[in-house]
Amino acid sequence: MSGSHHAQQFAPPAALTAGPRTLIGLSRADLEAEIAALGEPAFRARQLWHWLYHRGATDFEAMTSLSKAFRARLATHFRVARPAIASAQISTDGTRKWLLRFPDGQEVETVFIPQEERGTLCISSQVGCTLTCRFCHTGTQRLVRNLSPAEIIGQIMLARDEVGEWPASSEDRKITNIVLMGMGEPLYNFENVAEAMKIAMDPEGLAFSRRKITLSTSGVVPAMARCGAELGVNLAVSLHAVHDDVRDVIVPLNKKYPIAQLLDACRAYPGTHNARRITFEYVMLRGVNDSAEDARTLVGLLKDIPAKVNLIPFNAWPGAPYECSRPADIAAFSDILFAAGVSAPVRTPRGRDILAACGQLKSASQRLKKSEREPAEVPA
Ligand code: SF4
């Protein structure tokens, strides 16, 4: 199945609801075109952009620099709503998780991880996932559909509402970093992800620096260079194994893009250097990928790539086929990498008690059954 056919088949519904369309998620040019269609000058679109993405307005009435008449016209044609919160949970460690519901009833999860020096927001890009990584809870949820730019950017805007971070400021932010590490493979929904990230990086709007945005991929090799060239955001790669026969099982996409191809694409990722390294995620699975030999092999694989490794103690979920490595084995693995000059901190699990930790996300959304359809075909 070609990439474009996949994007079409799993596209978000054109109109999620009858009635006014959302202005959220439109590019600047598209917003200007919508406003011009109402016979209004371009600067009105700039004013709107400011209200939407700098002030975080959720209704036109609040946009007091616009005339009352214009606000009323806007409200008849458009809306600026946020995704609905189906449930909200707070972990004992302060991590917050929202289950968000879209007008067509589909749901995704978004997670906020407050830390001392930073606050990371983990956002989703698909309902379910195209891929079936065996250590990941989302991987057990067949792909239902891709998220639209509005639904991707809507997660950031909703989280800002919830932590009280409007108007957007560059000083003492609560949400400092965005990671596309939630539900879904972002490079299998690249068009919509790119639209949303361009809005997130707009300096007159949400104003996130591309250095504060990390896109995590399981290794969709053909799309990696484009991501680097078009967005220039940080790259994280779900590596999780150093031998193809093991990775074929843990990350089945490896059968299509084996480790050697993946690492070549990493070497070619634009803008990487020692001060801007690629993050390799490595989930620690007991007796599967956690031996000293695995660690030494990993050092060899990464020797000519500006790299850092995140060692992730496996976060169990109901029915998971793996166990977390022993703490001593994780520490030994980390020591071998550090001793070889590769930064390999062990990530502290956050939000495990509310199933908000890495690899634990899943929603109840299901694609309409087509006689027990196979998991989504991986696009060509
Ligand atoms: S790790 Fe990422 S790509 Fe793999 S199944 Fe989970 S969400 Fe999908």
Residues whose N, C-alpha, C, O or C-beta is under 5 A from the ligand:
A	BS01	SF4	C129 L131 T132 C133 C136 T138 G139 G182 M183 G184 E185 S218
